[in-house]
Amino acid sequence: MAIKEPKLIGRVTHYYGNLGVAIVEFSKPVEVGVTVRFKGTHTDFAQTIDSMQYEHAPIDKAKKGQQVGIKVTEKVHEGNEVYLEE
């Protein structure tokens, strides 16, 4: 059986270190509760999305092309790729 390639679903556009929040622009719709992996030169960890915010209001689902805030468990960097963990 072939190993499934991770599915690229977004990119970090900004990181607020004092809040531990990543701004992610998604290339596909994404819902709260899915597990994603943040990958970059100095970053590689997976976490479940517990909550998302759009313009400071909680949302359950991010639309394609939408930039949303996600509370992250580790530091991320601008340009980090976000993959869907299956």
Helices and strands as residue ranges (DSSP letters): E 7-16, E 21-26, E 30-31, E 35-39, E 44-48, E 52-54, E 57-59, E 61-62, E 67-71, E 81-84
